[in-house]
Amino acid sequence: MTMMDESTHPFRTPERAAGDLPQSVAVVGAGRLGTALAAALRAAGAAVRGPLGRGVWEEADAVVLCVPDSEIRSAAAAVAGAAPLVGHTSGATGLGALEPARAAAFGIHPLQTFAGGDPPERFLGAGCAVAGSTSHALEAASAIAARVGMRPFPIHDRDRPAYHAAASIASNFLVTLQSAAEEAAAAAGIEPEDARALLAPLVRATVENWAVLGPERALTGPVARGDEATVAAQREALAVSAPHLLPLFDELAERTRALAGRAAPA
C-alpha cells in the first residue's frame, strides 16, 4: 500500500520535495519517456545509467522502469537485486506490479506528453504523480521528479484509474477531438496542414482560458450563446460531409449545453 498521509489531497502540490535524489539512477526503457527522462536527469547533474534496453540492467541506487504497463511485472523481475529502490512511470498501474523486484517500490508519472526528441525542458513545471511503498521510496520519487523540474503530488493506488482517466481525457482525447476538427475543416476545402495551422492558435487560447478561468467562464460559441439555429446548421453540414462524426458532435453539444447551464430545446 502506498505510504502517505491520508489527509493529503492527491492533487495538492507539496511545497517542496522531501528527501535527496538517489546517488545513481538507472533508467530502463529506451522509448520516448525513458530517453527523455534519462537526458533530463543527466542535464540536471544526476548520475544516470541508460536509457538501458529492456532486459538490460545495471546496479544503481534506484531503477526506473519506463516500459509499457503490461511489461512492468516482467521488467521488475528482470532487475531483481539491481537496486534497493525500483519504480515505474505508469499512471494507471499500482505499485504491486513491482513486487518481483524485491525492493522498495515507487512510482513517478509525469503529467506531460512526449513525442520523441524532447528537450530536458519539457519536464519543467509539469505535474508528476508520485507514490511509494515506504516513506523513503516516496521521498526518492519526489526527489527524482523535482530534480528535472516537475511538481510532485501524491497519488494513492486506489485513485489511479480516475486520475489516469483525467489525464487521458485532457491529452489523448484532445488529439482525437482535433482530428475530428480537421475532418470537419476538410469539408470546407481546408487541407489538414492548413487546418492545424489555423486552428492551433484557437486551441491554445481556449486551453489557456480554461486553465485560468475554469470551464464555465472559458466557454464560448453558439451553444453557450443559446444559438441553436447555428448549431443545427453545423450538424446539417456534418451530416452531408462527415456523418460518422454526428454521434461525437451530438454528445459534445449536449455536454456543452449542460456546462452552459442551458437545456436542449424541445
N, C-alpha and C positions, 0 to 999 in steps of 0.2 A: 504493500500500500504506500502511496506517495506520502512522504513526511513533510507536512507543512501545517501552519496554523489554520485551523478550520474557519476562523473568523476572517481570514484574509479574502477579500473579494478577488475572484480569479482574473479580472481584467483591470486591476489596480496596479500600476507600475510601482515597484519598490523604489524608494528614494535613492538607494544605491545597491549595487550587487554585493552580496556578502561573500567573504572568503577570497582566497587567492587563486589565480589561474594555475592549474597543474603545470609542473615544470616542462613536461613534454606531452604533446598530444599527437596521436596517430589518427589520421583520417582515412577510413576505409570506404572506397567507392569513388570512382573517377568520373562520375556523371556530372551533371550541371551543378548541383548543390555541393557535392564533395570537392570538386575543383575550385568552386568559388570560396568555400569556407576555408580550405587549406591556404589559398592565396591570401585571403583577408587576415587570417591569423598570423601568417608569415609576415605580411606587411605591417602588422601591429607589433612585431618583435617577438612573437611566441616561437618556441622550439617545436616545429611541426614536422611530422613524418608523413609523407604522402602528398597528394592522394594516392593511396595504395589500391591495387586491383582487388576485386573480391576474391577471397580465399588466400590473400597475402596479408601477413600481419607482422608487426614488429613490436617489441616490448616498449611500453611507454607508461606514463603516469595515468593517462586516460586514453581510451579509444572511442572515437565517434564513428558510428556506423551510418553512412549515408547511402543506404540501399533501399529498394522497394519494400513496402510493408510485408509482403509475402516472403521476403528473404531474411527478415530480421532475425528470426529464431535460428536459422541455419548459420547465418553470419556470426551470431553471438556464440554459437557452439564452436565455430572455427577459430575464434580469438580467445577461447577459454584459457586463462592463465597468463594472458598477454599484459594485463593491467589490473590494478585494484579498482578502477572505475571504467565502466563500459556504458556508453549511451547510444541512443538513436536519434534521428531527426524527424521522426514521424509525428504528425499532428493527431492521427486517429488511433494509433496503436498504443496500448498501455505498456507499462514497464515490465509486466510479466513476461513479455516476449524475450526479454534479455536474460531470463533465468539461466539458460545454458551457459552463459559466460562465466558463471560462478564468481560474480563481482558485484560491488555496489552499483546499482543501476541509476541512470539519469536520462532525461530527455531534453532536447532543445529543438524547438520547431520555429524557424524564422517565419514571421508573417510577411513574406516577401516572395516575389516571383523571379525565377532565373531562366534566362533564355540561352545561356552559353556565352562564354567570353565576357562575363560580367566583371566590372572593376570592383575592388575591395569596398569602394564607397557605397555599393548597392546595399550593404547591410546598415549603413548609418541611419539611425532614427527609427528603424523598423522594430516592431514589437517582436518578442520571442517568448513563446510558451515554454516554461521550464518545469521540470519535476525531478524528484529524486527519491530513491528508496531509503535513504538516510539523510540526515541534515548535512553531512559532509558532501554527499552526492549532489544535493540541491544547491549548495554553495558553489560547487565546481561548475555546475550547469550555468548558474547565474554569472559566474566569473567569465566563462567562455563566451557567453552571449555579449556581456558588457565589453569584453576586450575588442570585439570587432564593431562596437558602436551601437549594438541593439539594446532595446529596453526590455529586460526580462520581467515576466509576470508569471506567477504560479498557476498551474492547471492541474486539477485532480483527474485521475483516470476516469472517474465516473462522468466527468463533464466533457471528455474528449469528443464524443460524437456530435454534440451540439456545437461545440467550439469549431470543430473541423467543418461542419456544415456551414457555419457563418463564413469561414474562410473561402470555401468553395463557391458560395453564392457571390461573395464580394469580388472574387478574382476569376475563377473558371467560367462561371455563368455570365460574367460581364463580357468575356470574349465571345461566348456563344451569342449573346444579345447583339453585340456589334457586328457579328457575321450576318445576323438577320437584317440589321440595318443596311449592310452592304447589298444584300439581295433586294431590299425594297428600293434602294437608290438605283440599282441596275434597271429597274422598271421605268425609271425616269431618264434612262440613257446615260447614266453616270458610271464610268468604269470603276472597278473595285479600288484601284490605287488612288484614283481621284476622290472617291467616296471617303476613303480613310483620311486623306489629307484635309478634306473639307469638314468632316465630322469630328476629327480629333480635338480641335480647339473647343468645340461644344461639349464633348465628353469630359475633357479636363476641367472646364469651368464648372460643369454640373457636379463632378466629384468634389471639387474644392468647396462649392456651395454646400453640398451635403455634409462634408466634414466640419465646416464652420457653423452652419446654421441649423443642421438637423434636417430630416426628410421633409417635414411638413412645410417649413419655410423655403426650402430649396426647390420645391415642386413648382413647375411652370407648365405652360402648354394648354391645349384645348380641353383636356379632361379637367384640369384644375380650374379652368375658367367656366366650366359647365357648357362648353360649346359642343354639344352633341352632334350638331349638323356636320361640323368639320370631322369629328371622329367617324361618323358614318361614311363620309366621303373617303377618308383614308381606308376604311375597311373595304369599301367597294373596289378601290384601286387594287388592293392586295388580292381580293377575290378573283380578279382578272389576271394579274401578273404573277402572283406567288400565293396561290390558295393554300399551300402547305403551311404558310405562316399564320393562317387565321386562328388556329387554336391558341398559339402563343400570344397573338395580338389581343384576342378576346380576354384571356386570363390576365394579361398585364393591364388592359384597360379597366377591368373590374377591380383589380387590386389598387390601381391608381385612383379610382373613384372612392374607394374606401379610405385611402390615405388622405384624399382631399376632403373627406367628410361629406361627399355627395352620393346620393343613391342613384342607381341606374334608372333611366326613365322607364316608365311602364310601357 
